[in-house]
Amino acid sequence: MNHTAFCVTSVPCGLGLRYDIVRHGISRPQSLRLSRSHRSRIYTPTIRSELTQNETAKKSEERMNKTIDSVQTNFNTVRTGRASPSILDRVLVSYYGADTPLNQLASVSVSGTSTLVVEPYDKNAIQDVEKAIMQSDVGITPNSDGSKIRLAVPQLTEERRKELAKQVKAIAEEGRIAIRNIRRDAVDALKKQEKKNNLGKDESMTMQDEVQKLTDKYIKQVDKMLKQKEADIMKV
């Protein structure tokens, strides 16, 4: 009586999966036919769910952190009643045919409590810098003496404060939407893995819960940032 011998070989295939290939001691043609007709019996996926869960949460959190940074940058460009160099961060200057951030072409400092002083590194670019400020949405008229540009930051009127408050609320909402979209992407990816039988339903739900906790955490952070910015705007 012939006995069929077999061995098991583990082959790594990425994404925390390992396929156990069972090789039967039979002739090559029959082995090939068996592989094609009974593939589910030959390939058995082993899932390291902890690694997958950590990677899913880590990637989602990295993207959410970048969103928070973007929201903060946009908040900084909305001026309050105090002079702040950051209100010029989004001003682009046409410098030798290329749109270049103003803060790369000039130093920006605060004089007193309500005046910004812009000093271009290249004095020949002062007119281009002045023009860029005038055409921006900063809302402050620059005053040049040929070597430096001064911007007197006016006190905000009540009407202007309300307009800026609406503006920062819109920025915050964009941030919330971006964070929710990151959550959606993560959940969709997990459901696809679940559908392919690469992930168990319970494990998928655990990972989705983890992503939801991150979503709640970062949306609360946006809300906190918005509250602080609104207070700065409304402060007389």
C-alpha positions as CSV (number, residue, x, y, z in Angstrom):
1,M,0.0,0.0,0.0
2,N,1.4,3.4,-1.0
3,H,1.4,6.1,1.6
4,T,1.1,9.7,0.6
5,A,3.7,11.9,2.2
6,F,3.3,15.6,2.5
7,C,5.0,18.6,4.1
8,V,3.9,22.1,5.0
9,T,5.9,25.2,3.9
10,S,5.2,28.7,5.2
11,V,5.5,31.4,2.6
12,P,5.2,35.1,3.7
13,C,3.0,37.2,1.5
14,G,2.9,40.7,3.2
15,L,0.2,42.5,5.0
16,G,0.5,40.2,8.0
17,L,-0.6,37.1,6.0
18,R,1.1,33.8,5.7
19,Y,0.0,31.0,3.4
20,D,0.7,27.4,4.4
21,I,1.3,25.4,1.2
22,V,0.6,21.7,1.6
23,R,2.7,19.7,-0.9
24,H,1.5,16.2,-1.5
25,G,3.9,13.4,-2.4
26,I,2.2,12.7,-5.8
27,S,3.3,13.1,-9.4
28,R,3.8,16.7,-10.7
29,P,0.9,16.7,-13.2
30,Q,-1.5,15.5,-10.6
31,S,-0.1,18.0,-8.1
32,L,-0.8,20.8,-10.5
33,R,-4.3,19.6,-11.2
34,L,-5.0,19.5,-7.4
35,S,-3.7,23.0,-6.9
36,R,-6.1,24.4,-9.5
37,S,-9.2,22.5,-8.5
38,H,-8.8,22.6,-4.7
39,R,-7.0,25.8,-4.1
40,S,-9.0,26.6,-0.9
41,R,-7.7,23.4,0.7
42,I,-4.1,24.2,-0.2
43,Y,-3.8,27.9,0.8
44,T,-4.7,28.7,4.4
45,P,-4.3,32.4,5.3
46,T,-3.1,33.1,8.8
47,I,-3.8,36.7,9.8
48,R,-1.7,38.7,12.3
49,S,-4.6,41.0,13.2
50,E,-2.7,42.9,15.9
51,L,-0.2,44.2,13.3
52,T,-2.9,45.1,10.8
53,Q,-4.9,46.9,13.5
54,N,-1.8,48.9,14.6
55,E,-1.0,49.8,11.0
56,T,-4.6,50.9,10.3
57,A,-4.8,53.1,13.4
58,K,-1.3,54.5,12.8
59,K,-1.9,55.5,9.2
60,S,-5.2,57.1,10.1
61,E,-3.7,59.0,13.0
62,E,-0.8,60.3,10.9
63,R,-3.3,61.7,8.3
64,M,-5.5,63.2,11.1
65,N,-2.4,64.9,12.6
66,K,-1.6,66.5,9.2
67,T,-5.2,67.8,9.0
68,I,-4.8,69.4,12.4
69,D,-1.6,71.1,11.3
70,S,-3.4,72.4,8.2
71,V,-6.3,73.8,10.2
72,Q,-3.9,75.5,12.6
73,T,-2.0,77.0,9.6
74,N,-5.2,78.4,8.1
75,F,-6.3,79.8,11.5
76,N,-3.0,81.6,11.8
77,T,-3.6,83.5,8.6
78,V,-6.8,85.0,9.9
79,R,-5.8,88.2,11.6
80,T,-7.1,89.3,15.0
81,G,-6.7,92.8,16.4
82,R,-3.0,92.2,17.2
83,A,-0.1,92.3,14.7
84,S,1.1,88.8,13.9
85,P,3.6,87.8,11.2
86,S,1.6,84.6,10.4
87,I,-1.1,86.7,8.7
88,L,1.3,87.0,5.8
89,D,2.1,83.3,5.5
90,R,-0.2,82.7,2.5
91,V,0.9,85.8,0.6
92,L,2.7,84.7,-2.7
93,V,5.1,87.1,-4.4
94,S,5.8,86.8,-8.2
95,Y,9.6,86.6,-7.9
96,Y,11.5,86.1,-11.2
97,G,8.4,84.5,-12.7
98,A,7.7,82.1,-9.8
99,D,5.1,82.4,-7.1
100,T,7.2,82.4,-3.9
101,P,5.9,82.6,-0.3
102,L,6.6,86.1,1.2
103,N,8.2,84.6,4.3
104,Q,10.9,83.1,2.1
105,L,11.8,86.5,0.5
106,A,11.7,88.8,3.6
107,S,11.9,88.9,7.3
108,V,8.6,89.9,9.1
109,S,8.7,91.4,12.5
110,V,6.4,93.2,14.9
111,S,6.9,96.8,16.0
112,G,5.0,97.8,19.0
113,T,1.7,96.0,19.2
114,S,0.0,96.9,16.0
115,T,2.6,97.3,13.2
116,L,4.3,94.7,11.0
117,V,7.6,95.4,9.4
118,V,8.5,93.5,6.2
119,E,12.2,93.7,5.1
120,P,12.9,92.0,1.8
121,Y,16.3,90.2,1.6
122,D,16.6,91.4,-2.0
123,K,15.9,95.2,-2.1
124,N,15.1,95.0,-5.8
125,A,12.0,92.9,-4.9
126,I,10.4,95.4,-2.6
127,Q,7.9,96.6,-5.2
128,D,6.9,93.0,-6.0
129,V,6.4,92.3,-2.3
130,E,4.4,95.4,-1.8
131,K,2.2,94.5,-4.8
132,A,1.6,91.0,-3.5
133,I,0.4,92.3,-0.1
134,M,-1.9,94.8,-1.8
135,Q,-3.5,92.1,-4.0
136,S,-3.8,89.5,-1.1
137,D,-6.8,89.1,1.2
138,V,-4.9,90.4,4.2
139,G,-6.9,93.6,4.0
140,I,-4.1,96.0,5.1
141,T,-2.5,98.7,3.0
142,P,1.3,98.5,2.9
143,N,3.5,101.6,3.3
144,S,7.0,101.4,1.8
145,D,10.0,103.6,2.4
146,G,12.1,101.9,-0.3
147,S,13.8,99.4,2.0
148,K,11.1,98.3,4.4
149,I,7.4,97.9,4.2
150,R,5.2,98.7,7.2
151,L,1.7,97.5,7.8
152,A,-0.4,99.2,10.5
153,V,-2.8,96.5,11.7
154,P,-6.1,98.3,12.4
155,Q,-8.5,97.5,15.2
156,L,-11.3,95.2,14.1
157,T,-14.8,96.6,14.0
158,E,-17.6,94.5,15.4
159,E,-18.9,93.7,11.9
160,R,-15.4,92.6,10.8
161,R,-15.0,90.4,13.9
162,K,-18.2,88.6,13.0
163,E,-17.1,88.0,9.4
164,L,-13.8,86.6,10.6
165,A,-15.6,84.4,13.1
166,K,-17.6,82.9,10.2
167,Q,-14.4,82.4,8.3
168,V,-12.7,80.4,11.0
169,K,-15.9,78.3,11.5
170,A,-15.7,77.4,7.9
171,I,-12.0,76.4,8.2
172,A,-12.9,74.2,11.2
173,E,-15.7,72.5,9.4
174,E,-13.3,71.7,6.5
175,G,-11.0,70.1,9.0
176,R,-13.9,68.0,10.5
177,I,-14.9,66.9,7.1
178,A,-11.3,65.9,6.2
179,I,-11.0,63.9,9.5
180,R,-14.3,62.1,8.8
181,N,-13.1,61.3,5.3
182,I,-10.0,59.7,6.7
183,R,-12.2,57.5,8.9
184,R,-14.3,56.6,5.9
185,D,-11.2,55.5,3.9
186,A,-10.0,53.3,6.8
187,V,-13.4,51.7,7.3
188,D,-13.8,51.0,3.6
189,A,-10.3,49.4,3.5
190,L,-11.2,47.2,6.5
191,K,-14.5,46.1,4.9
192,K,-12.7,45.2,1.7
193,Q,-10.3,43.0,3.7
194,E,-13.2,41.4,5.5
195,K,-15.0,40.7,2.2
196,K,-11.9,39.0,0.9
197,N,-11.9,36.8,4.0
198,N,-8.5,38.3,5.0
199,L,-10.0,39.7,8.2
200,G,-12.6,38.3,10.6
201,K,-15.8,40.3,11.3
202,D,-15.0,40.7,15.0
203,E,-11.5,41.9,14.2
204,S,-12.8,44.3,11.6
205,M,-15.3,45.8,14.1
206,T,-12.6,46.2,16.7
207,M,-10.4,48.1,14.2
208,Q,-13.3,50.3,13.1
209,D,-14.0,51.2,16.8
210,E,-10.4,52.2,17.2
211,V,-10.5,54.5,14.1
212,Q,-13.8,56.0,15.4
213,K,-12.1,56.8,18.7
214,L,-9.3,58.6,16.8
215,T,-12.0,60.5,14.8
216,D,-13.7,61.6,18.0
217,K,-10.4,62.7,19.5
218,Y,-9.3,64.8,16.6
219,I,-12.7,66.4,16.0
220,K,-12.7,67.5,19.6
221,Q,-9.2,69.0,19.0
222,V,-10.6,71.0,16.1
223,D,-13.5,72.2,18.3
224,K,-11.0,73.3,21.0
225,M,-8.8,75.2,18.5
226,L,-11.9,76.9,17.0
227,K,-13.1,78.0,20.4
228,Q,-9.7,79.6,21.2
229,K,-9.5,81.3,17.8
230,E,-13.0,82.7,18.1
231,A,-12.0,84.1,21.6
232,D,-8.9,85.8,20.0
233,I,-11.0,87.4,17.3
234,M,-13.8,88.7,19.6
235,K,-11.3,90.0,22.2
236,V,-11.3,93.8,22.1
